[in-house]
Amino acid sequence: MELTVEYLRQRHTYWIERLADAGIWEADKFKPVELVVRERCKSYVGLFHRKWVKVNVRRRLRDRIIIYRKSADMTVKEIDDTLVHEMIHQYIFQNDLPDTSTHGRLFKDFMQRINAAFPHELKISIYGESPILKGPGTRTHKLILLWFKNGECYCCKINPSKVPLFVKLIEKNQLAWKLKGYLLCESNDMYFDDLAACRKYLHGISMSLPELRELCKECNIKRI
């Protein structure tokens, strides 16, 4: 199969609709993206790239999906596997969906659901993924643990300078959020090294109360 930009456009449109029909995502939540074909690269087979660019004096975000030629004659499946992988990134970024890392829990949830829904057509994977490190590290992370009346819990890593701001925000909105309680904590576990820190918006790892208690034990999370 010859890898061209036009072919990528066709497959991009095709998989938006197929996965929307399967209930994986919502087709109308995809925003414009530039599709690019490049020659073989040692570091990547595909890449979702977001950058601020200057257009007529103004700056705007430009989203790109770049697919690199692994060979002169790639199979349909090779192209689709790589393209849909990058489309997951596109969907997450363009809808400001919080995840724990680049290939975090949300990404993996999409990946697993897609692979289960299309076992004979797609096999999305994470190339070169290393296992999640755990255990005492050299960095101390500020955390806010939240638990709600409906049983949902969140563990949020906070940028240290933003801790007072988020504490004030939480206390102000407890009733509106139906919050049952919260704790300001810290941990030096490496599990949190690659977790995105909250700066403007509060987001974190969603879990049940038993899972939160287990995480506190595993990662030596201490109340401040």
C-alpha positions in Angstrom: 0.0 0.0 0.0 1.4 3.4 -1.0 1.4 5.8 2.0 0.1 9.2 0.9 -1.5 12.1 2.6 -4.7 11.5 0.6 -4.9 7.9 1.8 -4.3 9.0 5.4 -7.3 11.5 5.0 -9.5 8.6 3.8 -8.5 6.3 6.7 -8.7 9.1 9.3 -12.3 9.8 8.3 -13.1 6.1 8.1 -11.9 5.4 11.6 -13.5 8.4 13.1 -16.8 7.1 12.0 -16.2 3.4 12.7 -15.1 4.0 16.2 -17.9 6.4 16.8 -20.4 3.8 15.7 -18.8 1.4 18.2 -19.3 3.9 21.0 -15.5 4.5 21.5 -15.6 8.2 21.0 -17.8 11.0 19.5 -17.1 11.9 15.9 -18.1 15.6 16.2 -15.5 16.2 18.9 -12.6 15.8 16.5 -11.1 19.2 15.4 -9.0 19.9 12.3 -5.7 18.1 12.1 -3.0 18.3 9.4 -1.9 14.8 8.1 1.7 14.5 7.1 3.8 11.6 5.6 7.5 11.5 6.3 10.4 9.1 5.5 11.5 6.4 8.0 12.6 7.6 11.4 14.5 5.7 14.1 12.6 7.4 16.9 9.0 7.2 15.8 6.5 5.3 13.6 3.9 8.0 14.2 3.5 11.2 16.1 0.8 13.6 17.2 2.3 17.1 17.3 0.8 20.3 18.7 2.5 23.6 18.2 1.7 27.3 18.4 2.2 28.9 14.9 1.9 32.5 13.7 -0.8 33.1 11.0 -1.5 36.6 9.8 0.1 38.2 12.9 -2.1 36.0 15.2 -0.9 32.8 17.0 -3.0 29.7 16.8 -2.6 26.0 17.7 -1.7 23.7 14.8 -2.3 20.0 15.3 -0.5 17.4 13.1 -0.5 13.7 12.8 2.8 12.5 11.3 3.1 9.0 9.9 6.6 7.7 9.1 7.2 5.2 6.3 8.5 2.0 7.8 9.0 0.5 4.4 8.2 1.4 0.7 5.1 -0.9 0.8 3.4 -0.7 4.2 0.3 -2.9 4.8 -3.1 -1.4 5.4 -3.0 -2.8 9.0 0.4 -1.2 9.7 -0.9 2.2 8.6 -4.2 1.9 10.4 -2.6 0.7 13.7 -0.2 3.7 13.7 -2.8 6.2 12.6 -5.5 5.2 15.1 -2.8 5.3 17.9 -2.2 8.9 17.0 -5.9 9.6 16.7 -6.3 8.6 20.3 -3.8 11.3 21.2 -5.6 13.8 19.0 -9.0 13.1 20.7 -7.5 13.4 24.2 -5.6 16.6 23.4 -8.3 18.3 21.4 -10.9 17.7 24.1 -8.7 18.6 27.1 -9.2 15.2 28.6 -7.0 14.6 31.7 -4.6 11.6 31.7 -1.9 10.5 34.0 0.8 10.7 31.3 1.3 10.6 27.6 0.3 6.9 27.5 -1.6 7.0 30.8 -4.7 5.3 32.1 -7.1 7.1 29.7 -5.0 6.4 26.6 -4.7 2.7 27.6 -8.5 2.5 28.2 -9.1 3.8 24.7 -6.5 1.4 23.3 -8.0 -1.7 25.1 -11.5 -0.8 24.0 -10.5 -0.3 20.4 -8.5 -3.6 20.3 -11.4 -5.5 21.8 -13.9 -4.0 19.4 -11.8 -4.6 16.3 -9.6 -7.6 17.1 -9.1 -8.6 13.4 -8.5 -5.1 12.1 -6.6 -3.2 14.7 -3.9 -3.9 17.3 -3.0 -0.6 19.0 0.2 -0.8 21.0 2.6 1.5 22.8 6.0 1.3 21.2 9.0 1.2 23.4 6.9 1.5 26.6 8.8 0.9 29.8 7.1 -0.4 32.9 5.8 2.0 35.5 8.5 2.6 38.1 7.5 2.3 41.8 9.5 2.8 45.0 11.2 5.6 46.9 12.6 8.3 44.5 14.5 11.5 44.8 11.6 13.9 44.3 8.8 14.8 46.8 5.4 15.2 45.2 2.6 17.3 46.6 -0.8 15.5 46.3 -4.4 16.3 47.1 -6.7 13.3 47.7 -10.4 13.8 47.1 -13.4 11.6 47.9 -16.9 12.3 46.9 -20.4 11.4 48.2 -21.0 9.1 45.2 -17.9 7.0 46.1 -15.5 8.4 43.5 -12.0 9.3 44.6 -9.2 11.1 42.9 -5.4 11.4 43.6 -4.2 14.7 42.1 -0.5 15.7 41.8 -0.2 19.5 42.4 2.4 21.9 41.3 3.9 23.0 44.7 3.4 26.7 44.0 -0.3 26.1 43.3 -1.2 24.2 46.4 -2.7 27.2 48.3 -4.8 28.1 45.2 -6.3 24.6 44.9 -7.0 24.2 48.6 -8.9 27.5 48.5 -10.8 26.4 45.4 -11.7 23.1 47.0 -12.9 24.6 50.2 -15.0 27.2 48.3 -16.7 24.6 46.1 -17.2 21.6 48.4 -20.9 21.7 48.3 -21.2 22.3 44.6 -18.8 19.4 43.9 -20.6 17.1 46.5 -17.2 16.6 48.1 -17.1 14.4 51.2 -13.5 15.2 52.1 -10.0 15.9 51.1 -6.4 15.6 52.3 -3.2 17.5 51.5 -0.5 14.9 51.2 3.0 14.1 49.8 4.9 11.2 48.5 8.4 10.5 47.2 7.4 7.5 45.2 8.6 7.2 41.6 5.0 6.3 40.6 4.3 10.1 40.5 7.4 11.2 38.6 5.7 11.1 35.2 2.2 12.2 36.5 1.1 15.5 35.1 0.9 18.2 37.8 -2.2 20.3 38.1 -1.5 24.0 37.4 -4.7 25.6 36.2 -7.3 22.8 36.4 -7.8 20.1 39.0 -7.4 16.6 37.5 -6.0 13.3 38.6 -6.2 9.5 38.8 -9.8 8.3 39.3 -10.3 5.3 41.5 -12.5 3.8 44.2 -12.0 4.4 47.9 -10.4 0.9 48.5 -8.1 1.5 45.5 -7.1 4.9 47.0 -6.3 3.3 50.4 -4.2 0.7 48.6 -2.4 3.4 46.7 -1.6 5.2 49.9 0.0 2.1 51.3 1.9 1.2 48.1 3.3 4.7 47.5 3.8 5.7 51.1 1.5 8.7 50.8 1.6 10.8 54.0 -0.7 13.5 55.2 1.0 16.9 55.5 
